[in-house]
Amino acid sequence: MRQGLRPGSPSPQGSGLLDLNLLRTFLAVYRAGAFTAGARMLGLSQPTVTTQIRSLESQLGRELFERLSRGVAPTPFADELAARVMEPLDALGPVGGAGALLGEQTAEPVHLAGPAEYLTHCVAPTLAPLVDRGVRLRIAFGLTDDLLDALRAGRHDLVLATLRPRGRALASVPLTDEEFVLVAAPAWAERGGARLAAEGPAALHGVPLVAYAEDVPIVRRYWRHVFGKRLTRNPTVTVPDLRAVKGAVVGGAGFSVLPRYLCAAELASGALVLLHDPDDPPINTSFLVQRPGASTNPHVALVRDHLLRQAREA
């Protein structure tokens, strides 16, 4: 029997009810940003997904996606359609009714993992609407490579990754761009920051370096990207948590490079000072990665859409 959903004036021709499977395929491609990644999310072949999208476009009389060299970009009509069908489709659960409805308490917890700093600062404060809708969460911290291995093994549902996963086994969507900034407490900024533009990084000679790790990957990248130089100094303080790095720098232990989101409040209050403001600061793109195969837990889609929406609004 043909199932249908009326998303609200879906086509200029007023075609009425649309096939739920076609709408689910559309939503998977919309969320994944590619036919191939959407197919992996649904457990379908890429040609099947392509055929279904073309069928839906034919029924609607509108183009849904612009084909790019890598992936697809939704048209304005696709954005409007997604906004209309997203919540009712997620509420219905997986195709065939195998999963729990959103109102039931039998849905499994959603296992979400990523960097401790980003989850703590940007994600945890936004979770109340999910909890209010009955979502249960199990949040874990870790490094991207380890978390992606755990995702492949089925221990997580969603991972916030600091790099795009290699290969085609995992579907990923760009989530947010992190800007990195060179900062110090006001006392150190007065001693070296004013000379930085004229003298370059040599102006920070004698200022202690506080870093995330002994090999200072974040600071090394900033030096290479902004100054075009290789960092040749060792850290004075290392602590494997950027929140603790920020605390040490605020306390006057030295200078460091931090994500802007993590120290925006301290920069605004004057507790930290921006030592350098390049036209082209280092940017790191993070990705939202989903476990392979179609999830039987409708709350996974709720959490995924929440994270994507929060990133867009931020």
ChimeraX commands (.cxc) that place a marker at each C-alpha (Angstrom):
marker #1 position 0.00,0.00,0.00 radius 0.5
marker #1 position 1.34,3.41,-0.92 radius 0.5
marker #1 position 2.10,5.58,2.10 radius 0.5
marker #1 position 1.91,9.34,1.75 radius 0.5
marker #1 position 2.71,12.56,3.53 radius 0.5
marker #1 position 1.42,15.97,2.62 radius 0.5
marker #1 position 4.28,18.42,3.35 radius 0.5
marker #1 position 2.20,21.43,2.43 radius 0.5
marker #1 position 1.76,22.57,-1.18 radius 0.5
marker #1 position 4.72,20.46,-2.33 radius 0.5
marker #1 position 4.51,21.36,-6.00 radius 0.5
marker #1 position 3.15,24.00,-8.31 radius 0.5
marker #1 position 0.94,21.32,-9.80 radius 0.5
marker #1 position -0.52,20.41,-6.40 radius 0.5
marker #1 position 0.41,16.74,-6.78 radius 0.5
marker #1 position -0.94,15.88,-3.31 radius 0.5
marker #1 position 0.48,12.96,-1.38 radius 0.5
marker #1 position 4.14,12.10,-1.84 radius 0.5
marker #1 position 5.76,8.71,-1.28 radius 0.5
marker #1 position 7.32,8.50,2.18 radius 0.5
marker #1 position 10.31,6.54,0.89 radius 0.5
marker #1 position 11.11,9.25,-1.64 radius 0.5
marker #1 position 10.87,11.92,1.06 radius 0.5
marker #1 position 13.12,9.91,3.38 radius 0.5
marker #1 position 15.67,9.55,0.60 radius 0.5
marker #1 position 15.47,13.27,-0.09 radius 0.5
marker #1 position 16.02,14.06,3.59 radius 0.5
marker #1 position 19.02,11.72,3.82 radius 0.5
marker #1 position 20.69,13.36,0.80 radius 0.5
marker #1 position 19.80,16.81,2.15 radius 0.5
marker #1 position 21.42,16.02,5.50 radius 0.5
marker #1 position 24.47,14.26,4.07 radius 0.5
marker #1 position 25.15,16.74,1.26 radius 0.5
marker #1 position 25.80,13.97,-1.26 radius 0.5
marker #1 position 23.96,11.13,-2.99 radius 0.5
marker #1 position 26.62,8.59,-2.04 radius 0.5
marker #1 position 26.70,9.59,1.63 radius 0.5
marker #1 position 22.89,9.65,1.74 radius 0.5
marker #1 position 22.81,6.16,0.26 radius 0.5
marker #1 position 25.15,4.89,3.00 radius 0.5
marker #1 position 22.92,6.41,5.67 radius 0.5
marker #1 position 19.89,4.58,4.20 radius 0.5
marker #1 position 21.64,1.32,3.37 radius 0.5
marker #1 position 20.77,1.74,-0.33 radius 0.5
marker #1 position 22.83,1.80,-3.50 radius 0.5
marker #1 position 23.82,5.16,-4.97 radius 0.5
marker #1 position 21.96,4.50,-8.27 radius 0.5
marker #1 position 18.79,3.74,-6.30 radius 0.5
marker #1 position 19.07,7.02,-4.43 radius 0.5
marker #1 position 19.72,8.93,-7.66 radius 0.5
marker #1 position 16.65,7.36,-9.27 radius 0.5
marker #1 position 14.47,8.18,-6.27 radius 0.5
marker #1 position 15.58,11.81,-6.18 radius 0.5
marker #1 position 14.90,12.17,-9.89 radius 0.5
marker #1 position 11.46,10.64,-9.38 radius 0.5
marker #1 position 10.68,13.08,-6.58 radius 0.5
marker #1 position 11.92,16.02,-8.66 radius 0.5
marker #1 position 9.68,14.86,-11.50 radius 0.5
marker #1 position 6.65,14.65,-9.19 radius 0.5
marker #1 position 7.34,18.08,-7.72 radius 0.5
marker #1 position 8.26,19.72,-11.00 radius 0.5
marker #1 position 11.21,21.37,-9.26 radius 0.5
marker #1 position 14.94,20.75,-9.01 radius 0.5
marker #1 position 15.99,19.80,-5.48 radius 0.5
marker #1 position 19.78,19.68,-5.68 radius 0.5
marker #1 position 22.51,21.37,-7.65 radius 0.5
marker #1 position 25.08,18.77,-8.66 radius 0.5
marker #1 position 28.60,19.87,-7.67 radius 0.5
marker #1 position 32.02,18.36,-8.33 radius 0.5
marker #1 position 31.88,16.97,-4.79 radius 0.5
marker #1 position 28.40,16.34,-3.44 radius 0.5
marker #1 position 25.28,18.40,-3.98 radius 0.5
marker #1 position 23.89,21.74,-2.77 radius 0.5
marker #1 position 20.17,22.05,-1.94 radius 0.5
marker #1 position 18.09,24.54,-3.89 radius 0.5
marker #1 position 15.95,27.10,-2.01 radius 0.5
marker #1 position 12.93,24.90,-2.75 radius 0.5
marker #1 position 14.75,21.94,-1.15 radius 0.5
marker #1 position 15.44,24.01,1.97 radius 0.5
marker #1 position 11.74,24.82,2.19 radius 0.5
marker #1 position 10.69,21.20,1.63 radius 0.5
marker #1 position 13.15,19.91,4.24 radius 0.5
marker #1 position 11.83,22.35,6.82 radius 0.5
marker #1 position 8.31,21.06,6.21 radius 0.5
marker #1 position 8.93,17.32,6.24 radius 0.5
marker #1 position 11.84,16.93,8.65 radius 0.5
marker #1 position 9.94,16.83,11.94 radius 0.5
marker #1 position 7.00,14.65,10.83 radius 0.5
marker #1 position 9.30,12.16,9.10 radius 0.5
marker #1 position 11.56,11.87,12.13 radius 0.5
marker #1 position 8.48,11.45,14.33 radius 0.5
marker #1 position 7.34,8.48,12.22 radius 0.5
marker #1 position 10.64,6.70,12.84 radius 0.5
marker #1 position 12.39,4.32,10.42 radius 0.5
marker #1 position 10.67,2.92,7.31 radius 0.5
marker #1 position 8.42,0.00,8.21 radius 0.5
marker #1 position 7.75,1.24,11.75 radius 0.5
marker #1 position 10.52,-0.82,13.32 radius 0.5
marker #1 position 11.64,1.97,15.63 radius 0.5
marker #1 position 9.99,3.71,18.52 radius 0.5
marker #1 position 7.99,6.85,18.08 radius 0.5
marker #1 position 9.44,10.00,19.59 radius 0.5
marker #1 position 6.97,10.05,22.44 radius 0.5
marker #1 position 7.87,6.57,23.66 radius 0.5
marker #1 position 10.46,5.86,26.31 radius 0.5
marker #1 position 11.87,2.75,24.59 radius 0.5
marker #1 position 14.20,4.64,22.24 radius 0.5
marker #1 position 17.83,3.81,22.94 radius 0.5
marker #1 position 20.20,6.53,24.16 radius 0.5
marker #1 position 22.08,8.41,21.45 radius 0.5
marker #1 position 25.84,7.96,21.78 radius 0.5
marker #1 position 27.57,11.23,20.86 radius 0.5
marker #1 position 31.33,11.78,21.00 radius 0.5
marker #1 position 33.84,14.49,20.13 radius 0.5
marker #1 position 36.43,16.90,21.50 radius 0.5
marker #1 position 35.85,17.68,25.16 radius 0.5
marker #1 position 36.23,21.43,24.69 radius 0.5
marker #1 position 33.71,21.79,21.85 radius 0.5
marker #1 position 31.13,19.47,23.39 radius 0.5
marker #1 position 31.44,21.17,26.77 radius 0.5
marker #1 position 31.40,24.76,25.52 radius 0.5
marker #1 position 29.20,24.66,22.41 radius 0.5
marker #1 position 27.01,21.57,22.64 radius 0.5
marker #1 position 26.18,20.78,26.28 radius 0.5
marker #1 position 24.54,24.19,26.98 radius 0.5
marker #1 position 22.13,23.63,24.05 radius 0.5
marker #1 position 20.82,20.18,24.97 radius 0.5
marker #1 position 17.72,21.13,26.98 radius 0.5
marker #1 position 15.29,21.01,24.01 radius 0.5
marker #1 position 16.45,17.47,23.19 radius 0.5
marker #1 position 16.07,16.27,26.76 radius 0.5
marker #1 position 12.64,17.89,26.91 radius 0.5
marker #1 position 11.63,15.78,23.89 radius 0.5
marker #1 position 12.64,12.58,25.62 radius 0.5
marker #1 position 16.09,12.13,24.10 radius 0.5
marker #1 position 18.62,10.30,26.23 radius 0.5
marker #1 position 22.29,11.05,25.56 radius 0.5
marker #1 position 25.55,9.31,26.32 radius 0.5
marker #1 position 28.41,11.73,25.65 radius 0.5
marker #1 position 32.06,10.73,25.39 radius 0.5
marker #1 position 35.25,12.71,24.86 radius 0.5
marker #1 position 38.29,11.74,22.86 radius 0.5
marker #1 position 40.60,12.30,19.91 radius 0.5
marker #1 position 39.16,12.13,16.41 radius 0.5
marker #1 position 41.04,9.05,15.12 radius 0.5
marker #1 position 40.09,7.00,18.20 radius 0.5
marker #1 position 36.47,8.16,18.07 radius 0.5
marker #1 position 36.11,7.31,14.37 radius 0.5
marker #1 position 37.46,3.82,15.02 radius 0.5
marker #1 position 34.86,3.44,17.78 radius 0.5
marker #1 position 32.17,4.76,15.42 radius 0.5
marker #1 position 33.05,2.13,12.82 radius 0.5
marker #1 position 32.86,-0.50,15.57 radius 0.5
marker #1 position 29.35,0.66,16.50 radius 0.5
marker #1 position 30.16,2.20,19.89 radius 0.5
marker #1 position 28.96,5.69,18.88 radius 0.5
marker #1 position 26.07,6.97,16.77 radius 0.5
marker #1 position 27.50,10.42,15.99 radius 0.5
marker #1 position 31.00,11.84,16.20 radius 0.5
marker #1 position 32.18,15.44,15.94 radius 0.5
marker #1 position 35.46,15.05,14.07 radius 0.5
marker #1 position 38.23,17.61,13.67 radius 0.5
marker #1 position 39.01,16.22,10.20 radius 0.5
marker #1 position 37.06,14.64,7.35 radius 0.5
marker #1 position 37.07,10.84,7.62 radius 0.5
marker #1 position 39.16,9.07,4.99 radius 0.5
marker #1 position 37.49,6.62,2.64 radius 0.5
marker #1 position 33.83,6.20,1.80 radius 0.5
marker #1 position 32.62,4.09,4.69 radius 0.5
marker #1 position 31.49,7.02,6.87 radius 0.5
marker #1 position 29.05,9.76,5.88 radius 0.5
marker #1 position 30.18,13.20,7.05 radius 0.5
marker #1 position 28.79,16.73,6.83 radius 0.5
marker #1 position 30.79,19.94,7.45 radius 0.5
marker #1 position 29.61,21.32,10.77 radius 0.5
marker #1 position 31.49,24.47,11.71 radius 0.5
marker #1 position 34.70,26.42,11.10 radius 0.5
marker #1 position 36.92,27.09,14.09 radius 0.5
marker #1 position 39.11,30.19,13.97 radius 0.5
marker #1 position 42.33,30.07,15.99 radius 0.5
marker #1 position 43.67,33.15,17.79 radius 0.5
marker #1 position 46.96,34.08,19.45 radius 0.5
marker #1 position 46.26,35.28,23.00 radius 0.5
marker #1 position 47.89,36.20,26.31 radius 0.5
marker #1 position 46.98,37.89,29.57 radius 0.5
marker #1 position 47.23,41.73,29.54 radius 0.5
marker #1 position 50.55,41.82,31.42 radius 0.5
marker #1 position 52.31,39.62,28.84 radius 0.5
marker #1 position 50.57,41.41,25.97 radius 0.5
marker #1 position 52.07,44.71,27.09 radius 0.5
marker #1 position 55.57,43.19,27.06 radius 0.5
marker #1 position 55.44,41.54,23.62 radius 0.5
marker #1 position 52.15,42.05,21.85 radius 0.5
marker #1 position 52.71,45.65,20.78 radius 0.5
marker #1 position 55.93,44.70,18.92 radius 0.5
marker #1 position 54.51,41.61,17.25 radius 0.5
marker #1 position 53.30,43.31,14.06 radius 0.5
marker #1 position 56.69,44.91,13.45 radius 0.5
marker #1 position 59.05,42.20,14.71 radius 0.5
marker #1 position 57.05,39.07,14.03 radius 0.5
marker #1 position 57.15,36.10,16.42 radius 0.5
marker #1 position 60.58,37.16,17.72 radius 0.5
marker #1 position 58.68,39.70,19.84 radius 0.5
marker #1 position 57.42,36.81,21.99 radius 0.5
marker #1 position 60.93,35.69,22.91 radius 0.5
marker #1 position 60.99,35.24,26.66 radius 0.5
marker #1 position 57.20,34.87,26.96 radius 0.5
marker #1 position 56.33,31.33,28.18 radius 0.5
marker #1 position 54.37,29.12,25.81 radius 0.5
marker #1 position 51.37,27.17,27.13 radius 0.5
marker #1 position 50.34,24.31,24.89 radius 0.5
marker #1 position 47.94,21.40,24.48 radius 0.5
marker #1 position 50.72,18.87,23.87 radius 0.5
marker #1 position 54.49,18.59,23.83 radius 0.5
marker #1 position 54.63,18.78,20.02 radius 0.5
marker #1 position 52.40,21.94,20.10 radius 0.5
marker #1 position 50.37,21.06,16.95 radius 0.5
marker #1 position 47.94,24.00,17.20 radius 0.5
marker #1 position 50.66,26.59,17.78 radius 0.5
marker #1 position 52.90,25.09,15.07 radius 0.5
marker #1 position 50.09,25.36,12.58 radius 0.5
marker #1 position 49.45,29.00,13.53 radius 0.5
marker #1 position 53.14,29.85,13.10 radius 0.5
marker #1 position 53.31,28.18,9.69 radius 0.5
marker #1 position 50.02,29.68,8.43 radius 0.5
marker #1 position 50.35,33.24,9.76 radius 0.5
marker #1 position 54.08,33.88,10.04 radius 0.5
marker #1 position 55.32,31.46,7.37 radius 0.5
marker #1 position 57.89,30.19,9.86 radius 0.5
marker #1 position 58.62,26.97,11.66 radius 0.5
marker #1 position 58.08,27.08,15.41 radius 0.5
marker #1 position 61.40,26.27,17.07 radius 0.5
marker #1 position 60.62,26.64,20.77 radius 0.5
marker #1 position 59.40,24.19,23.38 radius 0.5
marker #1 position 56.39,24.76,25.63 radius 0.5
marker #1 position 56.84,25.83,29.20 radius 0.5
marker #1 position 53.50,24.35,30.28 radius 0.5
marker #1 position 51.56,21.49,28.65 radius 0.5
marker #1 position 48.08,20.30,29.61 radius 0.5
marker #1 position 45.91,18.03,27.40 radius 0.5
marker #1 position 42.76,20.11,27.66 radius 0.5
marker #1 position 42.27,23.44,25.91 radius 0.5
marker #1 position 40.03,24.66,28.72 radius 0.5
marker #1 position 42.93,24.22,31.13 radius 0.5
marker #1 position 45.27,25.89,28.61 radius 0.5
marker #1 position 42.92,28.88,28.58 radius 0.5
marker #1 position 42.83,28.93,32.39 radius 0.5
marker #1 position 46.61,28.94,32.62 radius 0.5
marker #1 position 46.91,31.76,30.07 radius 0.5
marker #1 position 44.24,33.83,31.83 radius 0.5
marker #1 position 46.19,33.30,35.04 radius 0.5
marker #1 position 49.32,34.78,33.45 radius 0.5
marker #1 position 51.31,31.63,32.68 radius 0.5
marker #1 position 52.18,32.80,29.14 radius 0.5
marker #1 position 50.71,32.87,25.64 radius 0.5
marker #1 position 48.94,30.26,23.53 radius 0.5
marker #1 position 46.74,29.67,20.48 radius 0.5
marker #1 position 43.09,28.83,21.19 radius 0.5
marker #1 position 39.83,28.43,19.27 radius 0.5
marker #1 position 38.05,31.78,19.28 radius 0.5
marker #1 position 34.79,30.24,20.52 radius 0.5
marker #1 position 36.58,29.01,23.64 radius 0.5
marker #1 position 37.98,32.39,24.67 radius 0.5
marker #1 position 35.47,34.87,23.21 radius 0.5
marker #1 position 34.14,35.84,26.65 radius 0.5
marker #1 position 37.64,36.42,28.03 radius 0.5
marker #1 position 38.58,38.54,25.01 radius 0.5
marker #1 position 35.42,40.60,25.47 radius 0.5
marker #1 position 36.07,41.12,29.19 radius 0.5
marker #1 position 39.78,41.93,28.79 radius 0.5
marker #1 position 40.95,38.88,30.73 radius 0.5
marker #1 position 42.75,37.87,27.53 radius 0.5
marker #1 position 44.22,40.08,24.81 radius 0.5
marker #1 position 44.44,39.28,21.10 radius 0.5
marker #1 position 48.15,39.47,20.30 radius 0.5
marker #1 position 47.74,39.38,16.53 radius 0.5
marker #1 position 44.80,39.87,14.15 radius 0.5
marker #1 position 45.83,38.52,10.72 radius 0.5
marker #1 position 43.61,38.96,7.68 radius 0.5
marker #1 position 43.76,35.21,7.08 radius 0.5
marker #1 position 43.69,33.39,10.42 radius 0.5
marker #1 position 43.98,29.59,10.59 radius 0.5
marker #1 position 40.62,27.88,10.20 radius 0.5
marker #1 position 39.81,24.27,11.00 radius 0.5
marker #1 position 36.59,22.69,9.72 radius 0.5
marker #1 position 34.90,20.15,11.95 radius 0.5
marker #1 position 32.60,17.42,10.59 radius 0.5
marker #1 position 29.56,15.62,11.90 radius 0.5
marker #1 position 30.00,11.91,11.18 radius 0.5
marker #1 position 27.28,9.27,11.47 radius 0.5
marker #1 position 27.59,5.54,12.05 radius 0.5
marker #1 position 27.31,3.52,8.82 radius 0.5
marker #1 position 23.94,2.05,7.90 radius 0.5
marker #1 position 20.41,3.13,8.66 radius 0.5
marker #1 position 19.80,3.81,12.35 radius 0.5
marker #1 position 16.69,2.29,13.95 radius 0.5
marker #1 position 16.74,5.02,16.60 radius 0.5
marker #1 position 14.73,8.10,15.51 radius 0.5
marker #1 position 16.46,10.20,18.17 radius 0.5
marker #1 position 19.76,9.98,16.27 radius 0.5
marker #1 position 18.22,12.13,13.53 radius 0.5
marker #1 position 16.91,14.56,16.15 radius 0.5
marker #1 position 20.37,15.01,17.66 radius 0.5
marker #1 position 22.03,15.30,14.25 radius 0.5
marker #1 position 19.59,17.96,13.06 radius 0.5
marker #1 position 19.93,19.82,16.36 radius 0.5
marker #1 position 23.71,19.99,15.99 radius 0.5
marker #1 position 23.49,21.15,12.38 radius 0.5
marker #1 position 20.90,23.80,13.27 radius 0.5
marker #1 position 22.92,25.09,16.22 radius 0.5
marker #1 position 26.03,25.32,14.04 radius 0.5
marker #1 position 24.16,27.31,11.38 radius 0.5
marker #1 position 22.70,29.70,13.96 radius 0.5
marker #1 position 26.09,30.20,15.62 radius 0.5
marker link #1:1,2 radius 0.2
marker link #1:2,3 radius 0.2
marker link #1:3,4 radius 0.2
marker link #1:4,5 radius 0.2
marker link #1:5,6 radius 0.2
marker link #1:6,7 radius 0.2
marker link #1:7,8 radius 0.2
marker link #1:8,9 radius 0.2
marker link #1:9,10 radius 0.2
marker link #1:10,11 radius 0.2
marker link #1:11,12 radius 0.2
marker link #1:12,13 radius 0.2
marker link #1:13,14 radius 0.2
marker link #1:14,15 radius 0.2
marker link #1:15,16 radius 0.2
marker link #1:16,17 radius 0.2
marker link #1:17,18 radius 0.2
marker link #1:18,19 radius 0.2
marker link #1:19,20 radius 0.2
marker link #1:20,21 radius 0.2
marker link #1:21,22 radius 0.2
marker link #1:22,23 radius 0.2
marker link #1:23,24 radius 0.2
marker link #1:24,25 radius 0.2
marker link #1:25,26 radius 0.2
marker link #1:26,27 radius 0.2
marker link #1:27,28 radius 0.2
marker link #1:28,29 radius 0.2
marker link #1:29,30 radius 0.2
marker link #1:30,31 radius 0.2
marker link #1:31,32 radius 0.2
marker link #1:32,33 radius 0.2
marker link #1:33,34 radius 0.2
marker link #1:34,35 radius 0.2
marker link #1:35,36 radius 0.2
marker link #1:36,37 radius 0.2
marker link #1:37,38 radius 0.2
marker link #1:38,39 radius 0.2
marker link #1:39,40 radius 0.2
marker link #1:40,41 radius 0.2
marker link #1:41,42 radius 0.2
marker link #1:42,43 radius 0.2
marker link #1:43,44 radius 0.2
marker link #1:44,45 radius 0.2
marker link #1:45,46 radius 0.2
marker link #1:46,47 radius 0.2
marker link #1:47,48 radius 0.2
marker link #1:48,49 radius 0.2
marker link #1:49,50 radius 0.2
marker link #1:50,51 radius 0.2
marker link #1:51,52 radius 0.2
marker link #1:52,53 radius 0.2
marker link #1:53,54 radius 0.2
marker link #1:54,55 radius 0.2
marker link #1:55,56 radius 0.2
marker link #1:56,57 radius 0.2
marker link #1:57,58 radius 0.2
marker link #1:58,59 radius 0.2
marker link #1:59,60 radius 0.2
marker link #1:60,61 radius 0.2
marker link #1:61,62 radius 0.2
marker link #1:62,63 radius 0.2
marker link #1:63,64 radius 0.2
marker link #1:64,65 radius 0.2
marker link #1:65,66 radius 0.2
marker link #1:66,67 radius 0.2
marker link #1:67,68 radius 0.2
marker link #1:68,69 radius 0.2
marker link #1:69,70 radius 0.2
marker link #1:70,71 radius 0.2
marker link #1:71,72 radius 0.2
marker link #1:72,73 radius 0.2
marker link #1:73,74 radius 0.2
marker link #1:74,75 radius 0.2
marker link #1:75,76 radius 0.2
marker link #1:76,77 radius 0.2
marker link #1:77,78 radius 0.2
marker link #1:78,79 radius 0.2
marker link #1:79,80 radius 0.2
marker link #1:80,81 radius 0.2
marker link #1:81,82 radius 0.2
marker link #1:82,83 radius 0.2
marker link #1:83,84 radius 0.2
marker link #1:84,85 radius 0.2
marker link #1:85,86 radius 0.2
marker link #1:86,87 radius 0.2
marker link #1:87,88 radius 0.2
marker link #1:88,89 radius 0.2
marker link #1:89,90 radius 0.2
marker link #1:90,91 radius 0.2
marker link #1:91,92 radius 0.2
marker link #1:92,93 radius 0.2
marker link #1:93,94 radius 0.2
marker link #1:94,95 radius 0.2
marker link #1:95,96 radius 0.2
marker link #1:96,97 radius 0.2
marker link #1:97,98 radius 0.2
marker link #1:98,99 radius 0.2
marker link #1:99,100 radius 0.2
marker link #1:100,101 radius 0.2
marker link #1:101,102 radius 0.2
marker link #1:102,103 radius 0.2
marker link #1:103,104 radius 0.2
marker link #1:104,105 radius 0.2
marker link #1:105,106 radius 0.2
marker link #1:106,107 radius 0.2
marker link #1:107,108 radius 0.2
marker link #1:108,109 radius 0.2
marker link #1:109,110 radius 0.2
marker link #1:110,111 radius 0.2
marker link #1:111,112 radius 0.2
marker link #1:112,113 radius 0.2
marker link #1:113,114 radius 0.2
marker link #1:114,115 radius 0.2
marker link #1:115,116 radius 0.2
marker link #1:116,117 radius 0.2
marker link #1:117,118 radius 0.2
marker link #1:118,119 radius 0.2
marker link #1:119,120 radius 0.2
marker link #1:120,121 radius 0.2
marker link #1:121,122 radius 0.2
marker link #1:122,123 radius 0.2
marker link #1:123,124 radius 0.2
marker link #1:124,125 radius 0.2
marker link #1:125,126 radius 0.2
marker link #1:126,127 radius 0.2
marker link #1:127,128 radius 0.2
marker link #1:128,129 radius 0.2
marker link #1:129,130 radius 0.2
marker link #1:130,131 radius 0.2
marker link #1:131,132 radius 0.2
marker link #1:132,133 radius 0.2
marker link #1:133,134 radius 0.2
marker link #1:134,135 radius 0.2
marker link #1:135,136 radius 0.2
marker link #1:136,137 radius 0.2
marker link #1:137,138 radius 0.2
marker link #1:138,139 radius 0.2
marker link #1:139,140 radius 0.2
marker link #1:140,141 radius 0.2
marker link #1:141,142 radius 0.2
marker link #1:142,143 radius 0.2
marker link #1:143,144 radius 0.2
marker link #1:144,145 radius 0.2
marker link #1:145,146 radius 0.2
marker link #1:146,147 radius 0.2
marker link #1:147,148 radius 0.2
marker link #1:148,149 radius 0.2
marker link #1:149,150 radius 0.2
marker link #1:150,151 radius 0.2
marker link #1:151,152 radius 0.2
marker link #1:152,153 radius 0.2
marker link #1:153,154 radius 0.2
marker link #1:154,155 radius 0.2
marker link #1:155,156 radius 0.2
marker link #1:156,157 radius 0.2
marker link #1:157,158 radius 0.2
marker link #1:158,159 radius 0.2
marker link #1:159,160 radius 0.2
marker link #1:160,161 radius 0.2
marker link #1:161,162 radius 0.2
marker link #1:162,163 radius 0.2
marker link #1:163,164 radius 0.2
marker link #1:164,165 radius 0.2
marker link #1:165,166 radius 0.2
marker link #1:166,167 radius 0.2
marker link #1:167,168 radius 0.2
marker link #1:168,169 radius 0.2
marker link #1:169,170 radius 0.2
marker link #1:170,171 radius 0.2
marker link #1:171,172 radius 0.2
marker link #1:172,173 radius 0.2
marker link #1:173,174 radius 0.2
marker link #1:174,175 radius 0.2
marker link #1:175,176 radius 0.2
marker link #1:176,177 radius 0.2
marker link #1:177,178 radius 0.2
marker link #1:178,179 radius 0.2
marker link #1:179,180 radius 0.2
marker link #1:180,181 radius 0.2
marker link #1:181,182 radius 0.2
marker link #1:182,183 radius 0.2
marker link #1:183,184 radius 0.2
marker link #1:184,185 radius 0.2
marker link #1:185,186 radius 0.2
marker link #1:186,187 radius 0.2
marker link #1:187,188 radius 0.2
marker link #1:188,189 radius 0.2
marker link #1:189,190 radius 0.2
marker link #1:190,191 radius 0.2
marker link #1:191,192 radius 0.2
marker link #1:192,193 radius 0.2
marker link #1:193,194 radius 0.2
marker link #1:194,195 radius 0.2
marker link #1:195,196 radius 0.2
marker link #1:196,197 radius 0.2
marker link #1:197,198 radius 0.2
marker link #1:198,199 radius 0.2
marker link #1:199,200 radius 0.2
marker link #1:200,201 radius 0.2
marker link #1:201,202 radius 0.2
marker link #1:202,203 radius 0.2
marker link #1:203,204 radius 0.2
marker link #1:204,205 radius 0.2
marker link #1:205,206 radius 0.2
marker link #1:206,207 radius 0.2
marker link #1:207,208 radius 0.2
marker link #1:208,209 radius 0.2
marker link #1:209,210 radius 0.2
marker link #1:210,211 radius 0.2
marker link #1:211,212 radius 0.2
marker link #1:212,213 radius 0.2
marker link #1:213,214 radius 0.2
marker link #1:214,215 radius 0.2
marker link #1:215,216 radius 0.2
marker link #1:216,217 radius 0.2
marker link #1:217,218 radius 0.2
marker link #1:218,219 radius 0.2
marker link #1:219,220 radius 0.2
marker link #1:220,221 radius 0.2
marker link #1:221,222 radius 0.2
marker link #1:222,223 radius 0.2
marker link #1:223,224 radius 0.2
marker link #1:224,225 radius 0.2
marker link #1:225,226 radius 0.2
marker link #1:226,227 radius 0.2
marker link #1:227,228 radius 0.2
marker link #1:228,229 radius 0.2
marker link #1:229,230 radius 0.2
marker link #1:230,231 radius 0.2
marker link #1:231,232 radius 0.2
marker link #1:232,233 radius 0.2
marker link #1:233,234 radius 0.2
marker link #1:234,235 radius 0.2
marker link #1:235,236 radius 0.2
marker link #1:236,237 radius 0.2
marker link #1:237,238 radius 0.2
marker link #1:238,239 radius 0.2
marker link #1:239,240 radius 0.2
marker link #1:240,241 radius 0.2
marker link #1:241,242 radius 0.2
marker link #1:242,243 radius 0.2
marker link #1:243,244 radius 0.2
marker link #1:244,245 radius 0.2
marker link #1:245,246 radius 0.2
marker link #1:246,247 radius 0.2
marker link #1:247,248 radius 0.2
marker link #1:248,249 radius 0.2
marker link #1:249,250 radius 0.2
marker link #1:250,251 radius 0.2
marker link #1:251,252 radius 0.2
marker link #1:252,253 radius 0.2
marker link #1:253,254 radius 0.2
marker link #1:254,255 radius 0.2
marker link #1:255,256 radius 0.2
marker link #1:256,257 radius 0.2
marker link #1:257,258 radius 0.2
marker link #1:258,259 radius 0.2
marker link #1:259,260 radius 0.2
marker link #1:260,261 radius 0.2
marker link #1:261,262 radius 0.2
marker link #1:262,263 radius 0.2
marker link #1:263,264 radius 0.2
marker link #1:264,265 radius 0.2
marker link #1:265,266 radius 0.2
marker link #1:266,267 radius 0.2
marker link #1:267,268 radius 0.2
marker link #1:268,269 radius 0.2
marker link #1:269,270 radius 0.2
marker link #1:270,271 radius 0.2
marker link #1:271,272 radius 0.2
marker link #1:272,273 radius 0.2
marker link #1:273,274 radius 0.2
marker link #1:274,275 radius 0.2
marker link #1:275,276 radius 0.2
marker link #1:276,277 radius 0.2
marker link #1:277,278 radius 0.2
marker link #1:278,279 radius 0.2
marker link #1:279,280 radius 0.2
marker link #1:280,281 radius 0.2
marker link #1:281,282 radius 0.2
marker link #1:282,283 radius 0.2
marker link #1:283,284 radius 0.2
marker link #1:284,285 radius 0.2
marker link #1:285,286 radius 0.2
marker link #1:286,287 radius 0.2
marker link #1:287,288 radius 0.2
marker link #1:288,289 radius 0.2
marker link #1:289,290 radius 0.2
marker link #1:290,291 radius 0.2
marker link #1:291,292 radius 0.2
marker link #1:292,293 radius 0.2
marker link #1:293,294 radius 0.2
marker link #1:294,295 radius 0.2
marker link #1:295,296 radius 0.2
marker link #1:296,297 radius 0.2
marker link #1:297,298 radius 0.2
marker link #1:298,299 radius 0.2
marker link #1:299,300 radius 0.2
marker link #1:300,301 radius 0.2
marker link #1:301,302 radius 0.2
marker link #1:302,303 radius 0.2
marker link #1:303,304 radius 0.2
marker link #1:304,305 radius 0.2
marker link #1:305,306 radius 0.2
marker link #1:306,307 radius 0.2
marker link #1:307,308 radius 0.2
marker link #1:308,309 radius 0.2
marker link #1:309,310 radius 0.2
marker link #1:310,311 radius 0.2
marker link #1:311,312 radius 0.2
marker link #1:312,313 radius 0.2
marker link #1:313,314 radius 0.2
view
